[in-house]
Amino acid sequence: MADITGYPGLKHLRGTPTVHVRHVKHGKVVHDGTGLSFWFRPRSAVLSEVPVDDRELPMLFHARTADFQDVTVQMTLTYRVADPALAAARVDFSIDPGTGSWRGDPLAQIAGLLTESAQQHALDVLARSPLADALVDGVRAVRDRVGEGLGGDGRSAQTGITVVDVRVVAIRPEPEMEKALRTTAREQVQQEADRATYERRARAVERERAIGENELQNQIELAKREEQLVVQRGTNAKRQAEDAAAASAIETEAKANSVRELGEARAAAEAAHLAAYRDVPAAVLQGLALKELAGHLPKIDSLVVTPDMLVPLLAKLGAK
């Protein structure tokens, strides 16, 4: 709304950067532009105020799909007045020179124009799509169709209005149908979750089986190695026993040879000793025997010789 102040018979209008003001006096345009500030006489001035900023137009309407299901479309349009002079000529944007307020409701008129046009294009798209497709791809399809339709709408162009953006917030079915679809989707999700759980359990069982088979294979391999170890130990023990027996036989044979050689040496020595005494007289032998015997007798401190001991000895010596 314009800011109008002044005195009776003379007023001052101060505009804003987002409002296009058009001042007509006696059928001639005196001021025409954005952000203007000027004095005027209320009795002879015709003022129009056209907003040129971007405007948001939310809308909510019902539509029917190809399979006769009702849906609710939530959409928001962003538009602006691109040609204020043309808009002021087609829509009543006149303001009261005294208060600066609109005499009518031009924005509601523009909103009605855009709403009807947008709904027409959205209904045309949804009427050719089943409910499932409308819920999945309907947002993009409706947004593209409405944007193209409003961009090529001749009435909007003739009014000086340009649609900046189209946003489709949601396309929703009726509560009962939405609940049924949610139930179906929930069941599908639950089935997928159950299938994933079963697959996970099957993989776990398969892994446990593989682990069990691996452990069993390891035990079999370990048993085989233990068997080989036992056989190898037996072979080693047998070889050690054979080696020990062979060594013992060699040692026994060596000892036997040594004993035999020692016996033979002793026999040879004894034979040589006997051969040395073979031609020695008996008296000499007896003397040697006595000498040998004396070497083995204990120490004698005193010896008592009686006649009984000497008589036989002298008799033998005399006989010889």
Helices and strands as residue ranges (DSSP letters): E 3-7, E 10-14, E 19-25, E 28-34, E 37-40, E 45-51, E 55-64, E 70-81, H 84-90, H 106-126, H 131-151, H 154-159, E 161-173, H 175-276, H 282-296, H 307-319
